[in-house]
């Protein structure tokens, strides 16, 4: 009997070779399943991102129903008496005589279940103040303004160089919370405000300087005109791209390609990644992060961007959401940013 018992005891358990085979099989299964799990998670994040911009469309339509127009992209106020101002170019905002007021995302707060936060806003005080209610407002993270696919949007903008309503420089105080959606300011707004070119007329966007557009002005068709584009946040805490309460290009505002004397040559396009795309503070050239940061080709600063593979989400005037390829023709891109230019927009 004893020899038989010994034989049975030797047959139990795994040999070293068998154990290695099992471990190898588990490793192979994990290697096969992990990408599928990651893809499923990203698909869920992308769906949430799409839902967020869809909800912005509902909020914008509700705002239009109440006010008869879309909200202003941004409002600029004089430092002396806080009255609304329309400077000839955006660069004039960044001086001692003016300060940035509210923008379209601040105006939408009551329409996205953020009325208590909106009630804190003091329009007589710059949003850049170091403390007080406006500092509380701008530092509040709003989940509906964020795309969960953007890994950088958890880190706020720590500093933004601007002036308060006394003409004093201000950089201190609470940080600025991030956002991943930018209002369409129009096809020529960037050139008009930065490069002193002719004041835009029919090439206007959905939301502009000091006022928003009416849906009746979308003569190109609400289904052919962008209201909001997806954008990415800055890659460090001094990069002001992707900031919901900050009414500036790249922060909460998007523009079209240059259409002046340089034609399409200055267009950076969707998901622009070249090292000469942007003019931003505190940013090093980081094309590996998909964000260029050089003092050149400023259209890249206002370009739509995302962390999704192949393109970005866009909200049209009719409230529908489309995923737009990063290979979209520059001319079509320009036309989508114009609500009344009379252009024929091909399939997109």
WOMO-V654428 format. One record per residue. N is the residue number from 1. RES is the residue in one small letter. SS is DSSP state (alpha for helix, beta for strand, coil for the rest). PHI is phi in whole degrees, 0 to 359 (999 if undefined). Layout:
BEGIN
[[N/RES/SS/PHI] [N/RES/SS/PHI]]
END
This chain:
BEGIN
[[1/x/coil/999] [2/x/alpha/297] [3/x/alpha/302] [4/x/alpha/295] [5/x/alpha/298] [6/x/alpha/297] [7/x/alpha/295] [8/x/alpha/294] [9/x/alpha/293] [10/x/alpha/288] [11/x/alpha/276] [12/x/coil/278] [13/x/coil/84] [14/x/coil/258] [15/x/coil/280] [16/x/alpha/300] [17/x/alpha/295] [18/x/alpha/297] [19/x/alpha/297] [20/x/alpha/296] [21/x/alpha/296] [22/x/alpha/297] [23/x/alpha/299] [24/x/alpha/297] [25/x/alpha/296] [26/x/alpha/298] [27/x/alpha/297] [28/x/alpha/295] [29/x/alpha/298] [30/x/alpha/295] [31/x/alpha/297] [32/x/alpha/282] [33/x/alpha/276] [34/x/alpha/301] [35/x/alpha/300] [36/x/alpha/295] [37/x/alpha/295] [38/x/alpha/296] [39/x/alpha/295] [40/x/alpha/295] [41/x/alpha/294] [42/x/alpha/293] [43/x/alpha/299] [44/x/alpha/293] [45/x/alpha/295] [46/x/alpha/296] [47/x/alpha/297] [48/x/alpha/296] [49/x/alpha/299] [50/x/alpha/295] [51/x/alpha/297] [52/x/alpha/298] [53/x/alpha/289] [54/x/alpha/296] [55/x/alpha/295] [56/x/alpha/297] [57/x/alpha/297] [58/x/alpha/297] [59/x/alpha/297] [60/x/alpha/295] [61/x/alpha/293] [62/x/alpha/294] [63/x/alpha/299] [64/x/alpha/297] [65/x/alpha/299] [66/x/alpha/276] [67/x/alpha/248] [68/x/coil/76] [69/x/coil/199] [70/x/coil/283] [71/x/coil/290] [72/x/coil/298] [73/x/coil/296] [74/x/beta/204] [75/x/beta/237] [76/x/beta/248] [77/x/beta/236] [78/x/beta/288] [79/x/coil/290] [80/x/coil/289] [81/x/coil/227] [82/x/coil/67] [83/x/coil/284] [84/x/beta/292] [85/x/beta/229] [86/x/coil/235] [87/x/coil/294] [88/x/coil/288] [89/x/coil/205] [90/x/alpha/296] [91/x/alpha/301] [92/x/alpha/292] [93/x/alpha/294] [94/x/coil/272] [95/x/coil/223] [96/x/coil/286] [97/x/coil/267] [98/x/beta/220] [99/x/beta/215] [100/x/beta/285] [101/x/beta/265] [102/x/beta/282] [103/x/beta/230] [104/x/alpha/295] [105/x/alpha/287] [106/x/alpha/293] [107/x/alpha/298] [108/x/coil/278] [109/x/alpha/309] [110/x/alpha/295] [111/x/alpha/263] [112/x/alpha/234] [113/x/coil/64] [114/x/coil/236] [115/x/alpha/300] [116/x/alpha/301] [117/x/alpha/292] [118/x/alpha/299] [119/x/coil/293] [120/x/coil/280] [121/x/coil/294] [122/x/coil/251] [123/x/coil/289] [124/x/coil/273] [125/x/coil/233] [126/x/coil/301] [127/x/coil/292] [128/x/coil/272] [129/x/coil/300] [130/x/coil/288] [131/x/coil/210] [132/x/coil/99] [133/x/alpha/299] [134/x/alpha/295] [135/x/alpha/294] [136/x/alpha/294] [137/x/alpha/299] [138/x/alpha/292] [139/x/coil/269] [140/x/coil/277] [141/x/coil/279] [142/x/coil/243] [143/x/alpha/299] [144/x/alpha/290] [145/x/alpha/265] [146/x/coil/246] [147/x/coil/264] [148/x/coil/295] [149/x/coil/281] [150/x/coil/273] [151/x/coil/288] [152/x/coil/268] [153/x/coil/281] [154/x/coil/276] [155/x/coil/259] [156/x/coil/286] [157/x/beta/285] [158/x/coil/273] [159/x/coil/211] [160/x/coil/221] [161/x/coil/284] [162/x/beta/206] [163/x/beta/234] [164/x/coil/271] [165/x/coil/281] [166/x/coil/256] [167/x/coil/88] [168/x/coil/269] [169/x/beta/293] [170/x/beta/223] [171/x/coil/225] [172/x/coil/270] [173/x/coil/101] [174/x/coil/294] [175/x/coil/285] [176/x/beta/252] [177/x/coil/286] [178/x/beta/268] [179/x/coil/204] [180/x/coil/236] [181/x/beta/221] [182/x/beta/233] [183/x/beta/287] [184/x/beta/280] [185/x/coil/275] [186/x/beta/122] [187/x/coil/284] [188/x/coil/242] [189/x/alpha/299] [190/x/alpha/297] [191/x/alpha/295] [192/x/alpha/299] [193/x/alpha/274] [194/x/alpha/257] [195/x/alpha/248] [196/x/coil/62] [197/x/coil/280] [198/x/coil/302] [199/x/coil/300] [200/x/coil/290] [201/x/coil/233] [202/x/coil/283] [203/x/coil/268] [204/x/beta/291] [205/x/coil/255] [206/x/coil/288] [207/x/beta/225] [208/x/coil/230] [209/x/beta/289] [210/x/coil/81] [211/x/coil/202] [212/x/beta/252] [213/x/coil/269] [214/x/coil/268] [215/x/alpha/297] [216/x/alpha/293] [217/x/alpha/274] [218/x/coil/280] [219/x/coil/288] [220/x/coil/282] [221/x/coil/103] [222/x/alpha/295] [223/x/alpha/276] [224/x/alpha/241] [225/x/coil/230] [226/x/beta/282] [227/x/beta/257] [228/x/beta/220] [229/x/beta/246] [230/x/beta/283] [231/x/coil/227] [232/x/coil/253] [233/x/coil/274] [234/x/coil/297] [235/x/coil/271] [236/x/coil/210] [237/x/coil/281] [238/x/coil/246] [239/x/coil/269] [240/x/coil/278] [241/x/coil/286] [242/x/coil/77] [243/x/beta/226] [244/x/coil/291] [245/x/coil/267] [246/x/coil/258] [247/x/coil/275] [248/x/coil/213] [249/x/beta/299] [250/x/coil/84] [251/x/coil/277] [252/x/coil/222] [253/x/beta/229] [254/x/beta/235] [255/x/coil/235] [256/x/coil/271] [257/x/coil/292] [258/x/coil/300] [259/x/coil/228] [260/x/coil/275] [261/x/coil/296] [262/x/coil/275] [263/x/alpha/60] [264/x/alpha/275] [265/x/alpha/297] [266/x/alpha/270] [267/x/coil/288] [268/x/coil/263] [269/x/coil/81] [270/x/coil/284] [271/x/coil/57] [272/x/coil/302] [273/x/coil/236] [274/x/coil/293] [275/x/coil/288] [276/x/coil/246] [277/x/coil/270] [278/x/coil/225] [279/x/coil/236] [280/x/coil/227] [281/x/coil/274] [282/x/coil/65] [283/x/coil/239] [284/x/coil/264] [285/x/coil/302] [286/x/beta/222] [287/x/alpha/299] [288/x/alpha/293] [289/x/alpha/267] [290/x/coil/77] [291/x/beta/225] [292/x/coil/280] [293/x/coil/211] [294/x/coil/236] [295/x/coil/279] [296/x/coil/192] [297/x/coil/48] [298/x/alpha/299] [299/x/alpha/304] [300/x/alpha/296] [301/x/alpha/290] [302/x/alpha/256] [303/x/coil/282] [304/x/coil/295] [305/x/coil/213] [306/x/coil/205] [307/x/coil/265] [308/x/coil/281] [309/x/coil/284] [310/x/coil/95] [311/x/beta/172] [312/x/beta/220] [313/x/beta/274] [314/x/beta/225] [315/x/beta/262] [316/x/beta/271] [317/x/coil/297] [318/x/coil/277] [319/x/coil/93] [320/x/coil/278] [321/x/beta/242] [322/x/beta/236] [323/x/beta/264] [324/x/beta/257] [325/x/beta/294] [326/x/coil/290] [327/x/coil/265] [328/x/coil/303] [329/x/coil/302] [330/x/alpha/302] [331/x/alpha/295] [332/x/alpha/295] [333/x/alpha/302] [334/x/alpha/302] [335/x/alpha/295] [336/x/alpha/295] [337/x/coil/273] [338/x/coil/247] [339/x/coil/265] [340/x/coil/210] [341/x/coil/272] [342/x/coil/77] [343/x/coil/283] [344/x/coil/268] [345/x/coil/269] [346/x/coil/286] [347/x/coil/301] [348/x/coil/220]]
END
